[in-house]
Amino acid sequence: MRTVKLSSHPTHAPADFRSLADRVVTRDGDGLFETWHGSGRPSAEPCGHCENVAGNLQIYGNWGFSYPNGNSWDDAELLCGACQRFTVIYEFTEG
């Protein structure tokens, strides 16, 4: 299941995300899951507000899977390179 949330401010990334390194891992589950935030890594995901794909940055990531049931998730927060708004994408797959 994929859910998209739109915002004019960061939802998961800290307010000072621009001053951080491009990717700061805040939680790592020994290969089962990882959560990070940062100033951004290039992303080809379209903006949920204006559908722009040029210059977008992923500023938050949370992915992983649960064992033994096999549920998985891959969440991302994007900063649009055009309108400078934020898009959060939640993806969940039931194992």
N, C-alpha and C positions, 0 to 999 in steps of 0.2 A: 504494500500500500504506500502511495506517495502523497504527502500533504505539503502544501506550500503556504507559508505565512509571510505577509508583507509588513514592512515597518519603515519608519523614517529615522530610526535610531538603532544601534546594535541591540540585539536581543540576548545573544549568548556570549559574544565577545565583550571584553571589558571596554569601557568608554575611552580608555587611552590606548586602544589597540594599534593606532598609527605609530606610537612610539616604541612598539615592541619589535623583536626580531620577526622574520617572516613566518616562523612556526615555532611556538613554545609549547612543548608537551607538558600538560598538567597532570595527566593520569595515564598510566600504562599498565595494562593487565597481563603482562608476560605473553603478548601475542593474541590474547582473546579480545581485548578492546583497547581503544586509545582515544583520549580526548585532548584537543589542542586548541590554541587561539594564537593570533599573531597579526602582524601588519599586512599579511596577505600573500597568497600564491596565485598565479594566473589560473583562471578558470574559464572553460568554454560554456558553462551553464548560462542560459539566458536569464536576464533580469525579469523578475515577476511583475515589475511595474511597467517597464517600457520595452521589454523583450530584446534589449541590446545584448550583444555577446562580446563586443570589443572592449578590452581593458578591464574586464571584471576580475575581482579578486576574491578568493575564498579566505575568510578571516577566522573561521571556526570550523572544526571538524570533530565528529564523534562517531566512531564506527566500531563494530565488533560483532561477536556472536556469542550465544550462550550454549553451554555444553551441559547436558547431553541432548537437549531438545532441538538444537539447530536453528533457533530464532536468530535473525541477524538484523542489523540496522546500519545505516550510513547517512548521518545527518550533516548538513553543511549550512553555513551562513555566508552569504555573498554580499559584497559591496559593488554596486554597479559603476562601471567606468564612465557612463554617460550622465545618468540622473542622480548619482551619489546616494541612492536609497538602498535599503537592505532587503534581502530575500533569504528566508530560512526554508530549507528543504529537508523534510523528514521522510526517510525511506525505511520501511519495516517489512521484513519477509518472515512469515511464520514457517518454522522448520517442520 
